[in-house]
Amino acid sequence: LNSQVLGVFCNKTAAAAAGVDIYAIETLDDFTQACQTIIDAGLVPMVNHNSAGDLTHVAGVFTTYDDALSCDREAQLNGTWDWESFMAELEYFSNLIDMGAYWEDRTTMDSTADIERIASGKSVFYFGNSTNYCTSCEELNPDNEYAVIPFPAAKEGGSRYICGGEGYACGIWKDTQNMEACRAWL
């Protein structure tokens, strides 16, 4: 069972008002262009992770999937991984910052601010958040429609992906005295 599904969280209503079809975003280039379109509409496209720890938490998303910007899962598995392989991702996000895709107060904003900015339609994307985020946004602004789209592929023709995490397993002990109740629960 997965309790966490990570992708690109979107305020679909705000994106459409700015002229962006979130379902047309296939690649990182498409994503960058969508951010520029949103900037041109007078919005700040992205809210961000509230700490370096949050960004590191989703770093595996950008380095372990086929067609990720720096797919190096073998190095992670065999212990030869080096932070240098993560530079492509950092450069991508740095370029988004330089183009104005993030808020000026990105280093001090808290999770309340990012939820409020997405829910109000002042921002459109949270790169690397889950479906759980929808509940908070819907509570603040139920008039907007929210969605989670896959992470864009690094290049044309590449695979997009959704990350599953925070998983856990459930089973039934072979000698249980309550087999039917266990099966009903599962």
N, C-alpha and C positions, 0 to 999 in steps of 0.2 A: 504494500500500500504506500502511496506517496501522499504526504501531507503538504507538500510544497511543489508547485509547478512554476518554474521561472521562465520568463520570456520578456518581451518589451511591453510593459503596461502602457495603455493609451487611453486618453480621453478622446473617444471617437467623435463626439459631437464637436469639440473644439478643433480637432484636426480637419473635419469636413468644412467647418466655417472658414478655416484658413486656406482651404483649397487642396487638402491632402487626403488621398484615399489610403488609409493605413494598410489595406489589403494588397496594394500595389507595391509595397516595399519588399523587395526580394533580396537586394544586396546592400552592403555598407554604403556604396555610392548612392543608391536609391534613398537610404536613410539620411545621408548627408544632404541630399537635395531636398528631401522633405523638411529637414531642419531649416534650410535656407528659405524655403517657401513660408514656413511658419514665422521666421524672423521678419521676412518682408511684410507679413500681415500684422506685425507689431506685437508678437508674443515671444516669450522665451521658451523654446521647445522643450528643454530638459530640466527636470529636477534631478538631484543627484543623491548618491549614497552619502549618508551622514557622517561617515568616518572612513579612514583608510581600511579599517577592519571589514566594513561592509563591502568595499570594493574588492578587497582580497577574497572575501567570501564567495563572490561570484566570478573570481578570476579563472577558476577551473572551467567555467562555461566557455571562456574565450580561448582556452588552450587545449581542451581535451576532445572536442568534437570534430569529426571530418569537416573539412572546409571552414574551420575556424581560422581566424587570422594567423594564429601560431599553433597549429596542431602539433603538440609534442607529448602526447600521452605516454608514448614508449619511454621517453626520458623520465617522466614522472614515475612510471612503474619501476624502472631499473635503477633509480637513484642518481641519475646524471643530470637532472633538470637544473637549469641555470636561469636566474632572473632575467638575463639578457634576452631570452626568448619571449619575454613578456613585453619587450619594448615596442613592438608593433601596435599592441593594444593601447599602451600608454600614449604613443604618438597619435593614434586615432582620436582618443579622448582629448588630448591636448589641442588638436586641430579644431575639435568641436568647441572647446573653450575659447580659442582664439577667434572663431567666427561669431561668437556671441550666443552660442546655443545653450549655455548655462547661465544661471543667475550670478550676479556680481557677489552676492553674499553666500555663495556655494560652500564656503569653508565654515560658516557659522550657522547656517540654517539647520533647523532640527526637523524631526519627522513630522511634527505638526504642520510646519510651514510647507513642506513638500506636498503633503496630502491636501492642504488648503489650496495650494497653487494649481494642482492637477484638477481638483474638484471644481474650482471656480472657472477653469478654462484659461487661466493665465499661462499654463504650461500644458503640454500634450503628452510627453513621454517620460517614463521612468525606465531606464535601461537595466533590466535585471531584477524586476520585482515580480511578485506572484499574484495569483488570483485572489489571495487573501486581501490584497490592497483594495480590491473592488468594494468590499464591504464598507471600509472607511470612507471612500469617496462617495459611494451611493448614499451613505447616511448624511453627508454634508450637502450633496447636490443630486437628488434623485432624478432631476430633469435631464441630466447628461447620460449618454450611453458610454460604457467603458468596455474595453476588450484587452486581451493579451494576444499578441502576435508572436510568431517565432523570431528568434534572433536572426538577423540578416546573414546571408552567406557573404564570405569575404570577396567573392568574385562572381561574375556572371556564370550561370550554369551550375553554381555550387549548391550545396544543401543548406537549407535553413534548419534550425533546430530549436527544440524546447528542452529545458533541463529539468529533470525530476530530482528531488532531493528530500531530505528529512524523512527518508523511508523507514518503515518498520515492517516486521513480519509477524503474523499471528498463526498459531497452529493449535492442534488438539493433541493432548497427551494420549498416547496409544492405550493406556490403561485407565482412562477416565471412567468414573462412575456415572457421568452425565453427558454421554455422547450426543444424545438428541438435542439437549439444550445448547451444547457447544456448536453443533452444526447449525442450529437455528440462529445463533448469534453471528457466526461467520457468514 
